[in-house]
Amino acid sequence: MIARRLGSTPYQRGSRQEFSCPDIFELADGRFAVIGTDMTAELSAHLPPDAGVADYERIVVITRDTMLHAKRDIPDA
């Protein structure tokens, strides 16, 4: 279950299409969920040698603005 949004809503960040923008959520179990653009095909070949993407994983890109707005809500521990 989603416990809370991290950072501002897409609308607060300037999006006029609030339902189709990057977002970051903290889940009830402490994990994080990210809504972003799937860039797996474009970025997989550029990962460092010690990184990889499993069949069930995706490389998701969010805007810098989304991450900076979420920064204040990301717990230290």
N, C-alpha and C positions, 0 to 999 in steps of 0.2 A: 504494500500500500504506500501511496505517496504521503509523506509526513508534511512536507513544506516545499515551497519554491525558494531557491537561492537567488537573491538579487531582485531586480525590478521585473515587472511584467513586460512582455514585448511592447505593449502599448506605451508604457512609461519610458521605454527606450526609443520611442519614435516610430514604431511600426503602426501602420494603420490597418494591417491584416493580422491582428493579435493571435489568431488561431494557426498561423503558418510560419512561425518564427522560432529561432533557436531558444532553448530554455534549459535550465538545470534544476533538478529536484533532488531532495534528500528523501530516501525511502525509510520506512519505519524501522528496518533492520540495520540502518546506518550506511548502506550502500548509496550510490548516487546514480541517477538516470539522466541522460542527456538527450535532448532533441536537437538534431543538427542535420547537416547534409552528409549523406554517405559518400565518402571519398576513398573508399577502400581500393577500388581498381586503380585510381590515379596515384595513390601514395604508398601502396604495399611495397613496390620495388625500391622505394627510397628510404625504407626503415633501416635503422642501424642493424648490424649483424646479430646483435643480441636481443632483437625484438621480432615478434611475429604476430600473425593474425590467424586465429583458429577458424575453422569452418563456420562456427556459430558466432563469431565476433565480426565487428565492422569498425573501421576507422571513421569516426564522426567528427566533422568540423563545425565549430561554432564561431561566431564573430568575436573579435577581441572585446568589443563593447559588452557582449553578454557575459564573458568571463570576468571583466573588471567590475561589473555591477554585482556579480555573485560573490566576489572576493570577500566582502564584508560579512557575508553569511556563512562562509566555509569555516567549520570549526578547526581549532588548532590540534585537537586530539580526538 
